[in-house]
């Protein structure tokens, strides 16, 4: 376990059981999402290429915007 994760877990210990469960649920859902995407890309490698091509085309059409509005 990394030091950063240990620090996060120590801070979580001070939270109520309800708050700890809420954070744990978020973490598990995030891990499940990552696993799902990784599996999809493993099973369908053309999917990532297709999504990337679509994103580039959207950007060329001007249909995108910076994530940080202050930087654009």
KARA-V193776 format. One record per residue. N is the residue number from 1. RES is the residue in one small letter. PHI is phi in whole degrees, -180 to 180 (NA if undefined). OMEGA is omega in whole degrees, 0 to 359 (999 if undefined). D_FIRST is the distance of its C-alpha to the first C-alpha in Angstrom with 1 decimal. Layout:
n->N res->RES phi->PHI omega->OMEGA d_first->D_FIRST
n->N res->RES phi->PHI omega->OMEGA d_first->D_FIRST
This chain:
n->1 res->x phi->NA omega->181 d_first->0.0
n->2 res->x phi->-77 omega->178 d_first->3.8
n->3 res->x phi->-63 omega->181 d_first->6.6
n->4 res->x phi->-65 omega->179 d_first->8.4
n->5 res->x phi->-66 omega->177 d_first->6.6
n->6 res->x phi->-61 omega->179 d_first->6.8
n->7 res->x phi->-64 omega->180 d_first->10.3
n->8 res->x phi->-63 omega->180 d_first->11.2
n->9 res->x phi->-66 omega->177 d_first->10.6
n->10 res->x phi->-62 omega->179 d_first->12.6
n->11 res->x phi->-67 omega->180 d_first->15.2
n->12 res->x phi->-66 omega->180 d_first->15.5
n->13 res->x phi->-59 omega->182 d_first->16.4
n->14 res->x phi->-80 omega->182 d_first->19.5
n->15 res->x phi->-84 omega->177 d_first->20.7
n->16 res->x phi->-68 omega->179 d_first->23.1
n->17 res->x phi->-59 omega->180 d_first->22.3
n->18 res->x phi->-62 omega->179 d_first->23.9
n->19 res->x phi->-66 omega->178 d_first->21.9
n->20 res->x phi->-61 omega->180 d_first->18.6
n->21 res->x phi->-65 omega->179 d_first->19.9
n->22 res->x phi->-64 omega->179 d_first->21.1
n->23 res->x phi->-67 omega->179 d_first->17.8
n->24 res->x phi->-61 omega->178 d_first->16.1
n->25 res->x phi->-62 omega->178 d_first->19.1
n->26 res->x phi->-62 omega->181 d_first->18.7
n->27 res->x phi->-63 omega->181 d_first->15.1
n->28 res->x phi->-64 omega->178 d_first->16.3
n->29 res->x phi->-64 omega->179 d_first->19.4
n->30 res->x phi->-64 omega->178 d_first->17.8
n->31 res->x phi->-64 omega->178 d_first->15.7
n->32 res->x phi->-63 omega->178 d_first->19.0
n->33 res->x phi->-61 omega->180 d_first->20.9
n->34 res->x phi->-61 omega->179 d_first->18.8
n->35 res->x phi->-64 omega->179 d_first->19.2
n->36 res->x phi->-63 omega->179 d_first->22.9
n->37 res->x phi->-63 omega->180 d_first->23.5
n->38 res->x phi->-61 omega->179 d_first->21.9
n->39 res->x phi->-65 omega->179 d_first->24.0
n->40 res->x phi->-61 omega->181 d_first->27.1
n->41 res->x phi->-70 omega->175 d_first->26.9
n->42 res->x phi->-66 omega->184 d_first->26.4
n->43 res->x phi->-77 omega->183 d_first->29.4
n->44 res->x phi->-136 omega->184 d_first->31.4
n->45 res->x phi->-60 omega->179 d_first->30.7
n->46 res->x phi->-70 omega->181 d_first->33.9
n->47 res->x phi->-62 omega->180 d_first->32.5
n->48 res->x phi->-64 omega->179 d_first->30.3
n->49 res->x phi->-61 omega->179 d_first->33.2
n->50 res->x phi->-63 omega->179 d_first->35.5
n->51 res->x phi->-64 omega->179 d_first->33.3
n->52 res->x phi->-65 omega->179 d_first->33.0
n->53 res->x phi->-62 omega->179 d_first->36.8
n->54 res->x phi->-62 omega->179 d_first->37.5
n->55 res->x phi->-64 omega->179 d_first->35.4
n->56 res->x phi->-64 omega->179 d_first->37.3
n->57 res->x phi->-64 omega->177 d_first->40.5
n->58 res->x phi->-61 omega->179 d_first->39.7
n->59 res->x phi->-65 omega->179 d_first->39.0
n->60 res->x phi->-62 omega->179 d_first->42.3
n->61 res->x phi->-77 omega->182 d_first->44.2
n->62 res->x phi->83 omega->181 d_first->42.8
n->63 res->x phi->-89 omega->181 d_first->41.1
n->64 res->x phi->-119 omega->176 d_first->37.8
n->65 res->x phi->-145 omega->179 d_first->36.9
n->66 res->x phi->-61 omega->176 d_first->34.2
n->67 res->x phi->-64 omega->179 d_first->31.1
n->68 res->x phi->-101 omega->184 d_first->31.8
n->69 res->x phi->-56 omega->182 d_first->35.4
n->70 res->x phi->-73 omega->182 d_first->35.9
n->71 res->x phi->-92 omega->185 d_first->35.1
n->72 res->x phi->-111 omega->999 d_first->37.8
